[in-house]
Amino acid sequence: MDFAIALLLFTFTLVVYFSYTNNFQKQEKGELDTLITDVKALSSSLALPGYPPNWDNLTVLRIGIADDQKLNATKVRQFKQYDYKKSKGRFATPYDYVVFFVNDKGEVLNINGVCAIGYPYVNVTYNIRAAYYYQDPSDSFLMDFMNETLGADIYFDDQSNDIYGLHGFISNLSKYQLVVMEHPLMSGGDYNSYKDKLENFSSSGRLLMISGELTTSQGSSLLGAEFYKKSGQSTSDKNSTVNNTDQYLELTAGQSIVFAQAYYNENSSLASDFVQIATFNADQKNAISKWKYYNGTVYFFSDFDVSFFSGDFVQLVEDTVSGFIEGTCSNVNVTGIPQKKLVKTERYLNHKSKIVKMVVYLWE
């Protein structure tokens, strides 16, 4: 009788175990089927133009980034800027996702300044050598972006440190493809010593971005332009209007910008393709400008700090830097994503007459 009871209990345990296992497997399969359905639907939506066809982040009802199987770089940038939680609602999925693009070598591509879109904790950086120099901690608005997103070398005006100060920055210029100088305020002696090296850097085909006061001397000439500080610093002196659009700097003609500090520059004979992007209202001096210096490109901003602007001005400048960068990004790191319920889909699209692969990961 003891044996029979034990056998009965053992049999009951086996039945319960296998019943539970079978139900669990069915549940797991059902969840994976749902994930697969959602990732296919998300990928299919992105491969279309979206709705309305010329949507922006205020009008979008359905997110799509391809027109006739061709990537629309503007829509890719808008998708990147769209609120992540709201985007999951647009895709009708509760799951997390990340989208990126790779070439035939498997390298993650930079599409209009975008390496990856979606889950905010998937870190992707740009494969570019960059440097950032600032003179005053109160004027260091791009430092975090340059450091965290681009992995830039950071230099600060520390007179006692030749390695990470202005001298070290200038000494290492040849290593970099992109340089941002925020309110550099170089002394007359430093300007005279480093002028040629800065011009050699730009003329070799690289990007240099300058904001604020270049030197302590008025009318200093650098990179084919002359730089000045406005004599007046009232609100009316610092108020400017956008009058020209730019491929990378997504400002709209007619927008108002009131800078925290008013500096301007003027074109000289060595600058080419000089564009007045924004001018001060009071005297039409150049508040934002862009030009070519031999093979290089230079942007000038009166300041990165603004007291009035219809948007996030610093983010706009960061997007400009990202968009200007060409080439590949670092590999997408998905090690932090739960691996048991992770699905993936791939779809081929056309970008600049080349076939690229759109990769979508979706997980619970």
ChimeraX attribute file (.defattr): number of C-alpha atoms within 10 A of each C-alpha:
attribute: neighborCount
match mode: 1-to-1
recipient: residues
	/A:1	6
	/A:2	7
	/A:3	8
	/A:4	9
	/A:5	10
	/A:6	11
	/A:7	12
	/A:8	12
	/A:9	12
	/A:10	12
	/A:11	12
	/A:12	11
	/A:13	12
	/A:14	12
	/A:15	12
	/A:16	12
	/A:17	12
	/A:18	11
	/A:19	12
	/A:20	12
	/A:21	12
	/A:22	12
	/A:23	12
	/A:24	12
	/A:25	12
	/A:26	12
	/A:27	12
	/A:28	14
	/A:29	12
	/A:30	12
	/A:31	14
	/A:32	18
	/A:33	13
	/A:34	14
	/A:35	23
	/A:36	18
	/A:37	13
	/A:38	20
	/A:39	24
	/A:40	18
	/A:41	15
	/A:42	23
	/A:43	21
	/A:44	12
	/A:45	19
	/A:46	24
	/A:47	22
	/A:48	19
	/A:49	22
	/A:50	20
	/A:51	15
	/A:52	13
	/A:53	16
	/A:54	11
	/A:55	18
	/A:56	17
	/A:57	13
	/A:58	7
	/A:59	10
	/A:60	17
	/A:61	16
	/A:62	18
	/A:63	27
	/A:64	26
	/A:65	24
	/A:66	22
	/A:67	17
	/A:68	12
	/A:69	15
	/A:70	20
	/A:71	23
	/A:72	19
	/A:73	18
	/A:74	13
	/A:75	23
	/A:76	22
	/A:77	18
	/A:78	16
	/A:79	22
	/A:80	18
	/A:81	14
	/A:82	17
	/A:83	12
	/A:84	17
	/A:85	12
	/A:86	10
	/A:87	17
	/A:88	16
	/A:89	12
	/A:90	15
	/A:91	19
	/A:92	12
	/A:93	18
	/A:94	13
	/A:95	16
	/A:96	17
	/A:97	24
	/A:98	19
	/A:99	22
	/A:100	21
	/A:101	26
	/A:102	21
	/A:103	15
	/A:104	10
	/A:105	7
	/A:106	11
	/A:107	15
	/A:108	26
	/A:109	24
	/A:110	24
	/A:111	25
	/A:112	20
	/A:113	24
	/A:114	25
	/A:115	25
	/A:116	26
	/A:117	21
	/A:118	23
	/A:119	17
	/A:120	11
	/A:121	11
	/A:122	16
	/A:123	15
	/A:124	19
	/A:125	18
	/A:126	24
	/A:127	17
	/A:128	18
	/A:129	14
	/A:130	21
	/A:131	25
	/A:132	24
	/A:133	26
	/A:134	25
	/A:135	19
	/A:136	14
	/A:137	10
	/A:138	9
	/A:139	17
	/A:140	18
	/A:141	17
	/A:142	19
	/A:143	21
	/A:144	14
	/A:145	16
	/A:146	21
	/A:147	15
	/A:148	12
	/A:149	15
	/A:150	21
	/A:151	18
	/A:152	23
	/A:153	18
	/A:154	18
	/A:155	23
	/A:156	21
	/A:157	21
	/A:158	15
	/A:159	10
	/A:160	8
	/A:161	13
	/A:162	14
	/A:163	15
	/A:164	19
	/A:165	20
	/A:166	22
	/A:167	19
	/A:168	15
	/A:169	21
	/A:170	19
	/A:171	14
	/A:172	13
	/A:173	18
	/A:174	14
	/A:175	11
	/A:176	16
	/A:177	18
	/A:178	24
	/A:179	26
	/A:180	24
	/A:181	22
	/A:182	25
	/A:183	23
	/A:184	22
	/A:185	20
	/A:186	18
	/A:187	13
	/A:188	12
	/A:189	10
	/A:190	13
	/A:191	19
	/A:192	11
	/A:193	13
	/A:194	15
	/A:195	15
	/A:196	12
	/A:197	14
	/A:198	18
	/A:199	17
	/A:200	17
	/A:201	23
	/A:202	24
	/A:203	18
	/A:204	15
	/A:205	16
	/A:206	17
	/A:207	24
	/A:208	23
	/A:209	18
	/A:210	20
	/A:211	24
	/A:212	26
	/A:213	24
	/A:214	28
	/A:215	21
	/A:216	16
	/A:217	16
	/A:218	13
	/A:219	16
	/A:220	17
	/A:221	19
	/A:222	18
	/A:223	25
	/A:224	19
	/A:225	20
	/A:226	16
	/A:227	22
	/A:228	22
	/A:229	20
	/A:230	16
	/A:231	9
	/A:232	11
	/A:233	15
	/A:234	11
	/A:235	14
	/A:236	12
	/A:237	19
	/A:238	24
	/A:239	23
	/A:240	26
	/A:241	20
	/A:242	20
	/A:243	17
	/A:244	16
	/A:245	16
	/A:246	15
	/A:247	9
	/A:248	16
	/A:249	18
	/A:250	12
	/A:251	19
	/A:252	14
	/A:253	14
	/A:254	13
	/A:255	13
	/A:256	20
	/A:257	21
	/A:258	22
	/A:259	24
	/A:260	19
	/A:261	22
	/A:262	27
	/A:263	27
	/A:264	26
	/A:265	24
	/A:266	18
	/A:267	21
	/A:268	14
	/A:269	7
	/A:270	12
	/A:271	19
	/A:272	16
	/A:273	11
	/A:274	18
	/A:275	18
	/A:276	23
	/A:277	23
	/A:278	26
	/A:279	24
	/A:280	25
	/A:281	17
	/A:282	11
	/A:283	9
	/A:284	13
	/A:285	19
	/A:286	25
	/A:287	30
	/A:288	25
	/A:289	22
	/A:290	22
	/A:291	20
	/A:292	21
	/A:293	26
	/A:294	17
	/A:295	13
	/A:296	18
	/A:297	23
	/A:298	23
	/A:299	19
	/A:300	25
	/A:301	26
	/A:302	30
	/A:303	24
	/A:304	22
	/A:305	19
	/A:306	17
	/A:307	13
	/A:308	14
	/A:309	12
	/A:310	8
	/A:311	8
	/A:312	10
	/A:313	17
	/A:314	16
	/A:315	14
	/A:316	16
	/A:317	19
	/A:318	17
	/A:319	19
	/A:320	18
	/A:321	22
	/A:322	21
	/A:323	19
	/A:324	16
	/A:325	20
	/A:326	15
	/A:327	13
	/A:328	19
	/A:329	24
	/A:330	16
	/A:331	19
	/A:332	18
	/A:333	11
	/A:334	13
	/A:335	8
	/A:336	8
	/A:337	18
	/A:338	10
	/A:339	11
	/A:340	10
	/A:341	13
	/A:342	16
	/A:343	20
	/A:344	17
	/A:345	15
	/A:346	16
	/A:347	15
	/A:348	15
	/A:349	19
	/A:350	17
	/A:351	17
	/A:352	10
	/A:353	8
	/A:354	10
	/A:355	14
	/A:356	22
	/A:357	19
	/A:358	22
	/A:359	18
	/A:360	22
	/A:361	21
	/A:362	24
	/A:363	21
	/A:364	16
